[in-house]
Amino acid sequence: MFDRLKAIGRGFRRELKVYRLVLLHHRTPRVAKLLLGLAVAYALSPVDLIPDVIPVAGYLDDLIIVPLLVITALWLIPRDVVDECRRAVGPL
Protein backbone atom coordinates (compact mmCIF):
# COMPACT_ATOMS: atom_id res chain seq x y z
CA MET A 1 0.00 0.00 0.00
CA PHE A 2 2.87 2.38 0.79
CA ASP A 3 4.34 1.78 -2.68
CA ARG A 4 1.00 2.66 -4.24
CA LEU A 5 0.88 5.94 -2.29
CA LYS A 6 4.43 6.74 -3.38
CA ALA A 7 3.48 6.07 -7.01
CA ILE A 8 0.45 8.36 -6.71
CA GLY A 9 2.67 11.08 -5.23
CA ARG A 10 5.19 10.73 -8.06
CA GLY A 11 2.41 10.91 -10.63
CA PHE A 12 0.99 14.00 -8.97
CA ARG A 13 4.38 15.75 -8.95
CA ARG A 14 4.87 14.82 -12.60
CA GLU A 15 1.50 16.28 -13.57
CA LEU A 16 2.32 19.51 -11.74
CA LYS A 17 5.53 19.78 -13.79
CA VAL A 18 3.56 19.14 -16.98
CA TYR A 19 1.03 21.85 -16.09
CA ARG A 20 3.85 24.29 -15.32
CA LEU A 21 5.33 23.68 -18.77
CA VAL A 22 1.89 23.97 -20.37
CA LEU A 23 1.39 27.33 -18.66
CA LEU A 24 4.71 28.58 -20.08
CA HIS A 25 4.13 27.22 -23.59
CA HIS A 26 3.54 29.91 -26.22
CA ARG A 27 0.74 27.95 -27.94
CA THR A 28 -1.39 27.57 -24.82
CA PRO A 29 -4.53 29.74 -25.13
CA ARG A 30 -4.89 32.53 -22.59
CA VAL A 31 -8.22 31.16 -21.35
CA ALA A 32 -6.59 27.82 -20.55
CA LYS A 33 -3.75 29.59 -18.72
CA LEU A 34 -6.32 31.53 -16.72
CA LEU A 35 -8.25 28.37 -15.80
CA LEU A 36 -5.09 26.51 -14.73
CA GLY A 37 -4.02 29.54 -12.70
CA LEU A 38 -7.43 29.66 -11.03
CA ALA A 39 -7.22 25.95 -10.21
CA VAL A 40 -3.84 26.38 -8.54
CA ALA A 41 -4.94 29.53 -6.71
CA TYR A 42 -8.15 27.90 -5.47
CA ALA A 43 -6.29 24.77 -4.32
CA LEU A 44 -3.74 26.82 -2.38
CA SER A 45 -6.06 29.54 -1.13
CA PRO A 46 -7.28 29.43 2.47
CA VAL A 47 -10.58 30.94 1.25
CA ASP A 48 -13.16 28.40 0.00
CA LEU A 49 -16.74 28.59 -1.19
CA ILE A 50 -17.60 26.15 1.58
CA PRO A 51 -15.29 26.33 4.65
CA ASP A 52 -13.27 23.16 5.29
CA VAL A 53 -14.46 23.02 8.90
CA ILE A 54 -17.86 21.79 7.65
CA PRO A 55 -17.61 17.98 7.56
CA VAL A 56 -17.57 16.39 4.08
CA ALA A 57 -19.03 19.40 2.23
CA GLY A 58 -16.01 21.53 3.12
CA TYR A 59 -13.66 19.30 1.12
CA LEU A 60 -16.22 18.33 -1.50
CA ASP A 61 -16.04 21.74 -3.16
CA ASP A 62 -12.24 21.35 -3.51
CA LEU A 63 -12.67 17.89 -5.01
CA ILE A 64 -15.12 19.21 -7.61
CA ILE A 65 -13.94 22.71 -8.51
CA VAL A 66 -10.19 22.13 -8.93
CA PRO A 67 -10.44 19.05 -11.21
CA LEU A 68 -13.21 20.72 -13.20
CA LEU A 69 -11.00 23.77 -13.85
CA VAL A 70 -8.03 21.57 -14.83
CA ILE A 71 -10.10 19.34 -17.12
CA THR A 72 -11.67 22.35 -18.83
CA ALA A 73 -8.26 23.98 -19.32
CA LEU A 74 -6.76 20.79 -20.76
CA TRP A 75 -9.72 20.48 -23.11
CA LEU A 76 -8.90 23.94 -24.51
CA ILE A 77 -5.17 23.25 -25.01
CA PRO A 78 -4.07 21.64 -28.29
CA ARG A 79 -3.29 17.96 -27.72
CA ASP A 80 0.17 18.21 -29.27
CA VAL A 81 1.15 20.94 -26.77
CA VAL A 82 0.23 18.71 -23.81
CA ASP A 83 2.02 15.73 -25.39
CA GLU A 84 5.13 17.84 -26.01
CA CYS A 85 5.16 18.97 -22.36
CA ARG A 86 4.67 15.39 -21.11
CA ARG A 87 7.64 14.23 -23.23
CA ALA A 88 9.73 17.11 -21.87
CA VAL A 89 9.01 16.04 -18.28
CA GLY A 90 9.85 12.41 -19.04
CA PRO A 91 8.53 9.12 -17.70
CA LEU A 92 7.40 8.46 -14.15
Stockholm file with secondary structure:
# STOCKHOLM 1.0

chainA/1-92         MFDRLKAIGRGFRRELKVYRLVLLHHRTPRVAKLLLGLAVAYALSPVDLIPDVIPVAGYLDDLIIVPLLVITALWLIPRDVVDECRRAVGPL
#=GR chainA/1-92 SS CHHHHHHHHHHHHHHHHHHHHHHHCTTSCHHHHHHHHHHHHHHHCSCCSSCTTSTTHHHHHHHHHHHHHHHHHHHHSCHHHHHHHHHHHCCC
#=GC SS_cons        CHHHHHHHHHHHHHHHHHHHHHHHCTTSCHHHHHHHHHHHHHHHCSCCSSCTTSTTHHHHHHHHHHHHHHHHHHHHSCHHHHHHHHHHHCCC
//
